[in-house]
Amino acid sequence: QQQQQQPLQQQQQQQSASTTTTPTFRRAKDIVQDSDVPFLLRIPHTNGDVIQSIMTQCYGLVGKSYDTVEQLERARASNVVDNYFASSHGDDYESLHFGKGFHFLSTPHYREGAGLLTRRHRGRVIFMMDHPCVVAEKEYLSRPATKKKFRSGISMRGLVEHVNGTDYYDNRMTRMLAQVPRDAEVTEEHYRNARMILENKFLIGMASDLTETVIRRLGLYFGWKEERKGCAKELIAATTTSTTTTSGSSALLEEKGHEWRFVRARNHFDSKLYARGQAVFGNQKMNVPVHESARKDDVEVVERAYFGHLRNVRDARDDSDIPFFWHIPKASGTTVKETLSQCYGLVRTEMIKPPSSLEIIHKSLVLNVDLSTPTSVIEAKRMQLANRGLADVFVSQLSLEGSTVFTNKHMGRAFTIMRHPARLAASLFYYRRIATWEPTYRPEYMDMTLGEYVDKEGYYDNWMVRMLSNAKLGGVNESHLELAKKILREKFIVGMSDQMDETFRQLEMYYGWSEEKAGCIEFHLHSAPSNDRSCRHDVITLVVMVLLRVSKN
């Protein structure tokens, strides 16, 4: 009979967990709606208080904080969410003037906090994480009894005794998410339930990486903008300085030391959950949905850049126009650049002798100017590079930023060479394994397969779509693709890396270029060392392994 009751109890626990999360919290991968309530779930000692300060001081949001279960129960009884929640993107500020309105909720209580939400206003969880060993140490160091010992010195023994004590709250995150009472044992089933919630419902932040969490996540996800530029960075810097001053020199636990392993074992399930949270954090970097207002800003930037500085493909030719080559990495770019200079006698931009300058290296027909970073492009614009008449072709891997170099006096006429994304991924992967001379050299890739490379955290997928549509971070969708297609169709002459003879035939017709030395183009497309088309690795069979993964490109 006991054996029959155990599965029933587990089923009830699962149903309870799903009842708590499904109706009241939306999935993290869905685009945030104005009716959704940002829900800051504050785990002690994970910098949740810093996030709340940034939300209020930098983004100008009004929050409702509930530190106790009793406060949450009273708030639920008065239906605070339906009555007083105001979207940070809406015009409903009337309730805010009376001191009751708010833009977000903040609480350390997950289940009780979820009770405030309704089907009309569902929650969007912001969940800050840190390693359980780090949290345990911070908790110990923050105790009043421990602080008194600062002058006489704090021992490792005191921390171990604290973690081993009967009043220590072990596996806090797992217990909270899976609803495990403090006096009950945590099981693998509880961990799986907690992991499911973490993976599906939470926007993850890392206490150890506040810059990535705030600067590159919260604003994109919720569409928030700083009221004073640089505010978030200032608070993050102040927090880092304060943490270093307060506890940096008195840190007790040595990572992977004996005491570290003891604390980790005491928090076995939270350690596993933290590891999973790190993986989710990495994956969300390129997949978190971008808020409509943030995307609208990106589109405006895109339209100003391309449509304000580049000619349409079908526009009549003007002698003042400057060709612009958008260089897609590992898509025959080196071959194109050498052909432009050595076969057509054109001066191209490329920094081949640091630092960037306006020197023309006549032997290579290169204007030694850097257009490879947003900062270098800004400097080129400051120097009015397009109006100086020093280069015949501008070259950059930055399609968006690079196009802004051109002016009303000298508009750009763009072209690019494209290659199948699967072949690009394979070529770049093998290149970075051997290119010791490149800043992007990655020797660790020698122990990695191509499939593992494209499936690793933070893999930069859909590179061409992202560059064209200014979607450097976050997820991409059909709207990004349609914008990229529009730009490509209207602004770029497109060549194909596996059809280079036809590509250069069309470029000659469009730009009016002519070969200065017979046979030069034939040599560079088929015989030059820079154009080793045989490829030292037979990647075709390996590409098949990852086509499903990269077909989204």
Solvent accessible surface area in square Angstrom, and as a share of the most:
residue,aa,sasa,rsa
1,Q,165,0.73
2,Q,142,0.63
3,Q,149,0.66
4,Q,144,0.64
5,Q,82,0.37
6,Q,107,0.48
7,P,78,0.49
8,L,94,0.47
9,Q,99,0.44
10,Q,84,0.37
11,Q,94,0.42
12,Q,100,0.44
13,Q,75,0.33
14,Q,76,0.34
15,Q,97,0.43
16,S,48,0.31
17,A,3,0.02
18,S,46,0.30
19,T,93,0.54
20,T,20,0.12
21,T,5,0.03
22,T,80,0.47
23,P,31,0.19
24,T,22,0.13
25,F,1,0.01
26,R,53,0.19
27,R,110,0.40
28,A,8,0.06
29,K,134,0.57
30,D,44,0.23
31,I,83,0.42
32,V,14,0.08
33,Q,93,0.41
34,D,78,0.40
35,S,37,0.24
36,D,4,0.02
37,V,0,0.00
38,P,9,0.05
39,F,1,0.00
40,L,0,0.00
41,L,0,0.00
42,R,45,0.16
43,I,7,0.03
44,P,53,0.33
45,H,63,0.28
46,T,1,0.01
47,N,27,0.14
48,G,3,0.03
49,D,97,0.50
50,V,18,0.10
51,I,0,0.00
52,Q,40,0.18
53,S,36,0.23
54,I,0,0.00
55,M,0,0.00
56,T,47,0.27
57,Q,114,0.51
58,C,0,0.00
59,Y,22,0.08
60,G,29,0.28
61,L,13,0.07
62,V,67,0.38
63,G,27,0.26
64,K,55,0.23
65,S,51,0.33
66,Y,23,0.09
67,D,80,0.42
68,T,56,0.33
69,V,45,0.26
70,E,101,0.45
71,Q,65,0.29
72,L,3,0.01
73,E,104,0.47
74,R,155,0.57
75,A,6,0.04
76,R,156,0.57
77,A,93,0.72
78,S,57,0.37
79,N,58,0.30
80,V,14,0.08
81,V,0,0.00
82,D,32,0.17
83,N,84,0.43
84,Y,59,0.22
85,F,18,0.08
86,A,2,0.02
87,S,20,0.13
88,S,33,0.21
89,H,68,0.30
90,G,21,0.21
91,D,137,0.71
92,D,87,0.45
93,Y,87,0.33
94,E,123,0.55
95,S,25,0.16
96,L,34,0.17
97,H,150,0.67
98,F,154,0.64
99,G,62,0.60
100,K,107,0.45
101,G,2,0.02
102,F,0,0.00
103,H,11,0.05
104,F,0,0.00
105,L,1,0.00
106,S,0,0.00
107,T,1,0.01
108,P,31,0.20
109,H,49,0.22
110,Y,1,0.00
111,R,122,0.45
112,E,47,0.21
113,G,0,0.00
114,A,3,0.03
115,G,21,0.21
116,L,7,0.03
117,L,10,0.05
118,T,34,0.20
119,R,172,0.63
120,R,155,0.57
121,H,18,0.08
122,R,55,0.20
123,G,0,0.00
124,R,3,0.01
125,V,2,0.01
126,I,1,0.01
127,F,0,0.00
128,M,0,0.00
129,M,0,0.00
130,D,13,0.07
131,H,34,0.15
132,P,10,0.06
133,C,0,0.00
134,V,48,0.27
135,V,21,0.12
136,A,1,0.01
137,E,18,0.08
138,K,51,0.22
139,E,33,0.15
140,Y,7,0.03
141,L,12,0.06
142,S,45,0.29
143,R,90,0.33
144,P,103,0.65
145,A,55,0.43
146,T,3,0.02
147,K,113,0.48
148,K,170,0.72
149,K,98,0.42
150,F,77,0.32
151,R,245,0.90
152,S,100,0.65
153,G,44,0.43
154,I,30,0.15
155,S,65,0.42
156,M,53,0.24
157,R,179,0.65
158,G,14,0.14
159,L,0,0.00
160,V,39,0.23
161,E,96,0.43
162,H,25,0.11
163,V,0,0.00
164,N,94,0.48
165,G,21,0.20
166,T,147,0.85
167,D,105,0.54
168,Y,17,0.07
169,Y,52,0.20
170,D,19,0.10
171,N,8,0.04
172,R,59,0.21
173,M,8,0.04
174,T,0,0.00
175,R,13,0.05
176,M,29,0.13
177,L,0,0.00
178,A,6,0.04
179,Q,51,0.23
180,V,10,0.06
181,P,83,0.52
182,R,138,0.50
183,D,138,0.71
184,A,37,0.29
185,E,140,0.63
186,V,10,0.06
187,T,57,0.33
188,E,73,0.33
189,E,30,0.13
190,H,15,0.07
191,Y,15,0.06
192,R,113,0.41
193,N,11,0.06
194,A,0,0.00
195,R,85,0.31
196,M,94,0.42
197,I,3,0.02
198,L,0,0.00
199,E,59,0.26
200,N,67,0.34
201,K,24,0.10
202,F,0,0.00
203,L,4,0.02
204,I,2,0.01
205,G,1,0.01
206,M,8,0.03
207,A,10,0.07
208,S,92,0.59
209,D,56,0.29
210,L,12,0.06
211,T,52,0.30
212,E,12,0.05
213,T,3,0.02
214,V,0,0.00
215,I,64,0.33
216,R,96,0.35
217,R,3,0.01
218,L,1,0.00
219,G,15,0.14
220,L,37,0.18
221,Y,3,0.01
222,F,3,0.01
223,G,6,0.05
224,W,18,0.06
225,K,125,0.53
226,E,56,0.25
227,E,132,0.59
228,R,129,0.47
229,K,192,0.81
230,G,22,0.21
231,C,6,0.04
232,A,1,0.00
233,K,123,0.52
234,E,92,0.41
235,L,42,0.21
236,I,16,0.08
237,A,58,0.45
238,A,59,0.46
239,T,25,0.14
240,T,80,0.46
241,T,88,0.51
242,S,62,0.40
243,T,59,0.34
244,T,85,0.49
245,T,105,0.61
246,T,91,0.53
247,S,24,0.16
248,G,43,0.41
249,S,113,0.73
250,S,32,0.21
251,A,62,0.48
252,L,30,0.15
253,L,21,0.10
254,E,132,0.59
255,E,113,0.51
256,K,141,0.60
257,G,18,0.17
258,H,132,0.59
259,E,51,0.23
260,W,21,0.07
261,R,114,0.42
262,F,64,0.27
263,V,0,0.00
264,R,92,0.33
265,A,72,0.56
266,R,70,0.25
267,N,4,0.02
268,H,84,0.37
269,F,27,0.11
270,D,6,0.03
271,S,16,0.10
272,K,63,0.27
273,L,0,0.00
274,Y,17,0.07
275,A,56,0.44
276,R,82,0.30
277,G,0,0.00
278,Q,83,0.37
279,A,17,0.13
280,V,10,0.06
281,F,22,0.09
282,G,12,0.12
283,N,62,0.32
284,Q,20,0.09
285,K,71,0.30
286,M,5,0.02
287,N,88,0.45
288,V,4,0.02
289,P,15,0.09
290,V,14,0.08
291,H,9,0.04
292,E,119,0.54
293,S,28,0.18
294,A,16,0.12
295,R,25,0.09
296,K,114,0.48
297,D,47,0.24
298,D,28,0.14
299,V,44,0.25
300,E,83,0.37
301,V,55,0.32
302,V,0,0.00
303,E,76,0.34
304,R,150,0.55
305,A,4,0.03
306,Y,0,0.00
307,F,72,0.30
308,G,36,0.34
309,H,45,0.20
310,L,2,0.01
311,R,64,0.23
312,N,56,0.29
313,V,32,0.19
314,R,229,0.84
315,D,59,0.31
316,A,90,0.70
317,R,153,0.56
318,D,63,0.33
319,D,147,0.76
320,S,35,0.23
321,D,19,0.10
322,I,16,0.08
323,P,18,0.12
324,F,1,0.00
325,F,1,0.00
326,W,0,0.00
327,H,22,0.10
328,I,2,0.01
329,P,31,0.20
330,K,58,0.25
331,A,1,0.00
332,S,28,0.18
333,G,2,0.02
334,T,66,0.39
335,T,3,0.02
336,V,0,0.00
337,K,22,0.09
338,E,42,0.19
339,T,0,0.00
340,L,0,0.00
341,S,2,0.01
342,Q,110,0.49
343,C,0,0.00
344,Y,12,0.05
345,G,26,0.25
346,L,25,0.12
347,V,21,0.12
348,R,22,0.08
349,T,1,0.01
350,E,47,0.21
351,M,69,0.31
352,I,77,0.39
353,K,102,0.43
354,P,100,0.63
355,P,112,0.70
356,S,49,0.32
357,S,40,0.26
358,L,56,0.28
359,E,78,0.35
360,I,45,0.23
361,I,34,0.17
362,H,140,0.63
363,K,198,0.84
364,S,43,0.28
365,L,50,0.25
366,V,0,0.00
367,L,0,0.00
368,N,1,0.01
369,V,2,0.01
370,D,22,0.11
371,L,8,0.04
372,S,66,0.42
373,T,60,0.35
374,P,69,0.44
375,T,105,0.61
376,S,17,0.11
377,V,3,0.02
378,I,114,0.58
379,E,72,0.32
380,A,1,0.00
381,K,81,0.34
382,R,166,0.61
383,M,37,0.16
384,Q,90,0.40
385,L,3,0.01
386,A,1,0.01
387,N,51,0.26
388,R,123,0.45
389,G,65,0.62
390,L,54,0.27
391,A,11,0.08
392,D,62,0.32
393,V,0,0.00
394,F,2,0.01
395,V,14,0.08
396,S,5,0.03
397,Q,73,0.32
398,L,20,0.10
399,S,0,0.00
400,L,8,0.04
401,E,34,0.15
402,G,1,0.01
403,S,0,0.00
404,T,25,0.15
405,V,3,0.02
406,F,2,0.01
407,T,30,0.18
408,N,138,0.71
409,K,148,0.63
410,H,50,0.22
411,M,25,0.11
412,G,0,0.00
413,R,11,0.04
414,A,3,0.02
415,F,0,0.00
416,T,0,0.00
417,I,1,0.01
418,M,30,0.13
419,R,66,0.24
420,H,100,0.45
421,P,28,0.17
422,A,1,0.01
423,R,100,0.37
424,L,21,0.10
425,A,8,0.06
426,A,0,0.00
427,S,23,0.15
428,L,56,0.28
429,F,1,0.00
430,Y,20,0.08
431,Y,53,0.20
432,R,40,0.15
433,R,39,0.14
434,I,58,0.29
435,A,0,0.00
436,T,93,0.54
437,W,172,0.60
438,E,57,0.25
439,P,124,0.78
440,T,63,0.37
441,Y,66,0.25
442,R,81,0.30
443,P,68,0.43
444,E,93,0.42
445,Y,11,0.04
446,M,107,0.48
447,D,136,0.70
448,M,42,0.19
449,T,73,0.43
450,L,3,0.01
451,G,19,0.19
452,E,93,0.42
453,Y,8,0.03
454,V,1,0.00
455,D,98,0.51
456,K,67,0.28
457,E,88,0.40
458,G,30,0.29
459,Y,26,0.10
460,Y,76,0.29
461,D,14,0.07
462,N,10,0.05
463,W,62,0.22
464,M,22,0.10
465,V,18,0.11
466,R,0,0.00
467,M,10,0.04
468,L,4,0.02
469,S,0,0.00
470,N,25,0.13
471,A,4,0.03
472,K,58,0.24
473,L,40,0.20
474,G,0,0.00
475,G,13,0.12
476,V,42,0.24
477,N,74,0.38
478,E,120,0.54
479,S,64,0.41
480,H,3,0.01
481,L,64,0.32
482,E,92,0.41
483,L,22,0.11
484,A,4,0.03
485,K,88,0.37
486,K,74,0.31
487,I,0,0.00
488,L,34,0.17
489,R,158,0.58
490,E,54,0.24
491,K,7,0.03
492,F,7,0.03
493,I,30,0.15
494,V,50,0.29
495,G,4,0.04
496,M,84,0.37
497,S,11,0.07
498,D,109,0.56
499,Q,104,0.46
500,M,5,0.02
501,D,76,0.39
502,E,64,0.29
503,T,6,0.04
504,F,3,0.01
505,R,121,0.44
506,Q,78,0.35
507,L,1,0.01
508,E,49,0.22
509,M,137,0.61
510,Y,46,0.18
511,Y,19,0.07
512,G,49,0.47
513,W,32,0.11
514,S,81,0.52
515,E,63,0.28
516,E,128,0.57
517,K,148,0.63
518,A,99,0.77
519,G,42,0.41
520,C,17,0.10
521,I,21,0.11
522,E,105,0.47
523,F,98,0.41
524,H,10,0.04
525,L,1,0.00
526,H,88,0.39
527,S,75,0.48
528,A,5,0.04
529,P,125,0.79
530,S,47,0.30
531,N,16,0.08
532,D,91,0.47
533,R,113,0.41
534,S,98,0.63
535,C,64,0.38
536,R,177,0.64
537,H,58,0.26
538,D,106,0.55
539,V,12,0.07
540,I,79,0.40
541,T,93,0.54
542,L,56,0.28
543,V,12,0.07
544,V,100,0.57
545,M,119,0.53
546,V,4,0.03
547,L,67,0.33
548,L,166,0.83
549,R,76,0.28
550,V,2,0.01
551,S,76,0.49
552,K,158,0.67
553,N,41,0.21
